[in-house]
Amino acid sequence: MNEISASLALALDLVAGGESRLAAIVLLSLKVSLGATLMACALGMPLGALLSVGRFPGRRVLIVLFNGLMGLPPVVVGLLVYLLLSRAGPLGQFGLLFTPTAMVIAQTVLVAPIIAALTRQVIDDEWREHREQLRSLGASRPRAARTLLWNARFALTTAALAGFGRAIAEVGAVMIVGGNIDGVTRVMTTTIALETSKGDLPLALALGVILITVVLTLNAGAYLLRQWAERRWG
């Protein structure tokens, strides 16, 4: 118990002191996960909206597929992206393996199905409420999808946060495609796993505290944003 207390005290000192190595790891984690989340939103939200308002062959199959891909194993995604980016893979010529870009790609593949599936659920409710109005205005289905996405923009922050939470907490895929290289591709989750295995509990605990703080802060911000939007626009 004394050892744990001492490790926690050292961890808090590291956080309070803003140690440069710690700051670099946190900054890279945020850059990779935010980049992946933005890309996943750009892909997943329009796709989720079109799955909601569209009517085309194979739509139900796609809905089931995206719902299933929400639980996609990260190590499988890491392996697939590794094969794509390796020297023998179709994208090997770009030299992206073991770089932050490869980590963004892997996290985007993981997060996009989550955002698409959650967006479809949100837009389903909006479509049922506004379908007749949009039809009376002569809106095409793609235009209706864009309108509903804008109308539900505050509700969709939940989908974006779910994606970000999955991205920033991910270990397996980013370790496979990033290599966990010190100063290059080492992020919070891979550092926590490594330092725990080495017995360096203060650094692992410090990163754990920061990781939880980041997630809680973003969720609190999104909650306050939605509350403000509801008060202003009802």
C-alpha positions as CSV (number, residue, x, y, z in Angstrom):
1,M,0.0,0.0,0.0
2,N,2.9,2.4,0.8
3,E,4.5,1.7,-2.6
4,I,1.2,2.5,-4.4
5,S,0.7,5.7,-2.4
6,A,4.3,6.7,-3.2
7,S,3.8,5.9,-6.9
8,L,0.6,7.9,-6.9
9,A,2.3,10.9,-5.3
10,L,5.1,10.8,-7.8
11,A,2.5,10.6,-10.6
12,L,0.7,13.7,-9.4
13,D,4.1,15.5,-9.2
14,L,4.8,14.5,-12.8
15,V,1.4,15.9,-13.9
16,A,1.8,19.1,-11.9
17,G,5.4,19.6,-13.1
18,G,4.5,19.3,-16.8
19,E,7.5,17.0,-17.5
20,S,8.5,17.4,-21.1
21,R,8.5,13.7,-22.0
22,L,5.0,13.4,-20.5
23,A,3.8,16.5,-22.4
24,A,5.1,15.1,-25.7
25,I,3.3,11.8,-25.2
26,V,0.0,13.5,-24.4
27,L,0.3,15.9,-27.3
28,L,0.9,13.1,-29.8
29,S,-2.0,11.1,-28.4
30,L,-4.3,14.0,-28.8
31,K,-3.1,14.8,-32.3
32,V,-3.5,11.2,-33.4
33,S,-6.9,10.6,-31.8
34,L,-8.4,13.9,-32.7
35,G,-7.2,13.5,-36.3
36,A,-8.7,10.0,-36.5
37,T,-12.0,11.2,-35.0
38,L,-12.3,14.1,-37.4
39,M,-11.7,11.8,-40.4
40,A,-14.1,9.2,-39.0
41,C,-16.8,11.9,-38.6
42,A,-16.2,13.2,-42.1
43,L,-16.8,9.6,-43.4
44,G,-19.2,8.1,-40.9
45,M,-21.7,10.9,-40.3
46,P,-22.8,11.4,-44.0
47,L,-22.8,7.6,-44.4
48,G,-25.0,7.1,-41.3
49,A,-27.4,9.8,-42.5
50,L,-27.7,8.2,-45.9
51,L,-28.3,4.8,-44.4
52,S,-31.2,6.4,-42.4
53,V,-33.0,8.3,-45.1
54,G,-31.9,6.3,-48.2
55,R,-33.7,3.3,-49.7
56,F,-31.5,1.1,-51.8
57,P,-30.7,-2.6,-52.2
58,G,-28.5,-3.9,-49.5
59,R,-29.3,-1.1,-47.1
60,R,-30.4,-3.5,-44.2
61,V,-27.2,-5.5,-44.8
62,L,-25.1,-2.4,-44.4
63,I,-26.9,-1.4,-41.3
64,V,-26.3,-4.8,-39.7
65,L,-22.7,-4.7,-40.9
66,F,-21.9,-1.3,-39.4
67,N,-23.6,-2.3,-36.1
68,G,-21.4,-5.4,-36.0
69,L,-18.3,-3.4,-36.9
70,M,-18.8,-1.3,-33.7
71,G,-17.2,-4.2,-31.9
72,L,-14.4,-4.7,-34.4
73,P,-11.3,-6.2,-32.6
74,P,-8.5,-3.5,-32.6
75,V,-5.7,-6.1,-33.2
76,V,-7.5,-7.3,-36.3
77,V,-7.7,-3.7,-37.6
78,G,-4.0,-3.2,-36.7
79,L,-3.1,-6.4,-38.6
80,L,-5.1,-5.4,-41.7
81,V,-3.6,-1.9,-41.8
82,Y,-0.2,-3.3,-41.2
83,L,-0.6,-5.5,-44.3
84,L,-1.8,-2.6,-46.4
85,L,1.1,-0.3,-45.3
86,S,3.9,-2.9,-45.2
87,R,6.5,-3.0,-48.0
88,A,4.8,-5.9,-49.7
89,G,1.4,-4.2,-49.3
90,P,-0.4,-2.1,-51.9
91,L,0.4,1.2,-50.0
92,G,3.9,0.2,-49.0
93,Q,5.5,2.6,-51.4
94,F,4.4,5.6,-49.3
95,G,6.4,4.5,-46.2
96,L,3.7,5.1,-43.8
97,L,4.2,2.1,-41.5
98,F,5.5,3.0,-38.0
99,T,4.4,6.6,-38.3
100,P,1.7,8.7,-36.6
101,T,-0.1,8.7,-40.0
102,A,-0.5,4.9,-39.8
103,M,-1.9,5.2,-36.3
104,V,-4.5,7.8,-37.5
105,I,-5.5,5.4,-40.4
106,A,-5.9,2.5,-38.0
107,Q,-8.0,4.5,-35.5
108,T,-10.1,5.9,-38.3
109,V,-11.0,2.4,-39.5
110,L,-11.9,1.5,-35.9
111,V,-14.0,4.6,-35.2
112,A,-15.8,5.3,-38.5
113,P,-18.3,2.3,-38.1
114,I,-19.1,3.5,-34.5
115,I,-19.9,7.0,-35.7
116,A,-21.8,5.8,-38.7
117,A,-24.0,3.5,-36.6
118,L,-24.7,6.1,-33.9
119,T,-25.4,8.8,-36.5
120,R,-27.9,6.5,-38.2
121,Q,-29.8,6.1,-34.9
122,V,-29.9,9.8,-34.3
123,I,-31.0,10.7,-37.8
124,D,-33.6,8.0,-37.7
125,D,-35.4,9.9,-35.0
126,E,-35.0,13.2,-36.9
127,W,-36.2,11.6,-40.1
128,R,-39.4,10.3,-38.5
129,E,-40.1,13.8,-37.0
130,H,-39.3,15.9,-40.1
131,R,-39.9,13.5,-43.0
132,E,-43.3,14.9,-44.2
133,Q,-42.1,18.5,-43.9
134,L,-39.0,17.7,-46.0
135,R,-41.0,15.9,-48.6
136,S,-43.5,18.7,-48.9
137,L,-40.5,21.0,-49.6
138,G,-39.4,18.7,-52.4
139,A,-36.0,17.9,-50.7
140,S,-34.1,15.0,-52.3
141,R,-32.8,12.3,-50.0
142,P,-29.2,13.5,-50.1
143,R,-30.4,17.1,-49.3
144,A,-32.6,15.8,-46.5
145,A,-29.7,13.9,-45.1
146,R,-27.6,17.1,-45.0
147,T,-30.4,19.1,-43.5
148,L,-31.0,16.5,-40.8
149,L,-27.3,16.3,-40.0
150,W,-27.2,20.0,-39.4
151,N,-30.4,19.9,-37.4
152,A,-29.0,17.2,-35.1
153,R,-25.5,18.6,-34.9
154,F,-25.6,19.0,-31.1
155,A,-27.0,15.5,-30.6
156,L,-24.2,14.1,-32.8
157,T,-21.6,15.3,-30.4
158,T,-22.3,12.2,-28.5
159,A,-21.4,10.1,-31.5
160,A,-18.2,12.0,-32.0
161,L,-17.3,11.6,-28.3
162,A,-17.9,7.9,-28.5
163,G,-15.6,7.7,-31.4
164,F,-12.9,9.8,-29.7
165,G,-13.2,7.7,-26.5
166,R,-12.6,4.5,-28.5
167,A,-9.7,6.1,-30.4
168,I,-7.8,7.6,-27.5
169,A,-8.2,4.4,-25.3
170,E,-7.0,2.1,-28.1
171,V,-3.8,0.0,-27.6
172,G,-3.6,-3.0,-29.9
173,A,-4.0,-1.4,-33.4
174,V,-1.7,1.6,-32.8
175,M,1.0,-0.6,-31.3
176,I,1.0,-2.9,-34.3
177,V,1.1,-0.1,-37.0
178,G,3.0,2.5,-34.9
179,G,5.6,0.2,-33.3
180,N,5.5,2.2,-30.0
181,I,8.7,4.0,-30.9
182,D,9.9,6.4,-28.2
183,G,9.6,10.0,-29.3
184,V,7.9,9.1,-32.6
185,T,4.8,6.9,-32.1
186,R,4.6,6.4,-28.4
187,V,1.1,7.5,-27.1
188,M,-0.5,7.4,-23.7
189,T,-2.1,3.9,-23.9
190,T,1.0,2.2,-25.3
191,T,3.2,4.0,-22.8
192,I,0.9,2.9,-19.9
193,A,1.2,-0.7,-21.1
194,L,4.9,-0.5,-21.5
195,E,5.7,1.3,-18.2
196,T,3.4,-1.0,-16.2
197,S,5.3,-4.0,-17.6
198,K,8.6,-2.4,-16.6
199,G,7.3,-1.5,-13.1
200,D,7.5,2.3,-13.7
201,L,4.2,2.9,-12.0
202,P,4.5,6.7,-11.5
203,L,4.7,7.4,-15.2
204,A,1.9,4.9,-16.0
205,L,-0.3,6.4,-13.3
206,A,0.4,10.0,-14.4
207,L,-0.7,9.2,-18.0
208,G,-3.7,7.3,-16.6
209,V,-4.8,10.4,-14.7
210,I,-4.3,12.6,-17.7
211,L,-6.2,10.2,-20.0
212,I,-9.2,10.1,-17.6
213,T,-9.1,13.8,-17.2
214,V,-9.1,14.4,-21.0
215,V,-12.1,12.1,-21.5
216,L,-14.1,13.5,-18.6
217,T,-13.4,17.1,-19.7
218,L,-14.5,16.5,-23.2
219,N,-17.7,14.8,-22.1
220,A,-18.5,17.6,-19.7
221,G,-17.9,20.1,-22.4
222,A,-20.2,18.2,-24.8
223,Y,-22.9,18.0,-22.1
224,L,-22.8,21.7,-21.4
225,L,-22.9,22.5,-25.1
226,R,-26.1,20.4,-25.5
227,Q,-27.7,22.0,-22.5
228,W,-26.9,25.4,-23.9
229,A,-28.3,24.5,-27.3
230,E,-31.5,23.1,-25.8
231,R,-32.0,26.3,-23.7
232,R,-31.4,28.5,-26.7
233,W,-33.3,26.6,-29.4
234,G,-35.6,24.4,-27.3
